[in-house]
């Protein structure tokens, strides 16, 4: 994930990025949809995290931590946590709508 302190950039996201679903046979439409969802997530996260936390978060993603672990290791205020989990729940629902039943079953088995 290409990232700076002030901005997360998912424009060059590919299947190796931490926010991209792993080991799924995604078609081009699914890939584009998931990239768009992740771009929206990044914008929301940038609105919630101050620069120091954003830098810690992006550094953790760049080091291969999952989105969940990258966020859970930050010292977040309850208000931040609540906002972030709402965003992530929404993103998960959106991604689930993009995937086929077989892809969803594969994820659930992991």
Buried (B, 14 or more C-beta within 10 A) or exposed (E): BEBEEEEBEBEEBEEEBBBBBEEBEBEEEBBEBBBEBBBBBBEBBBEBBEEEBBBBBBEBBBEEBEBEEBBEEBEBEEEBBEBBEEBBEBBEEBBEEBBEEEBBEBBEEE
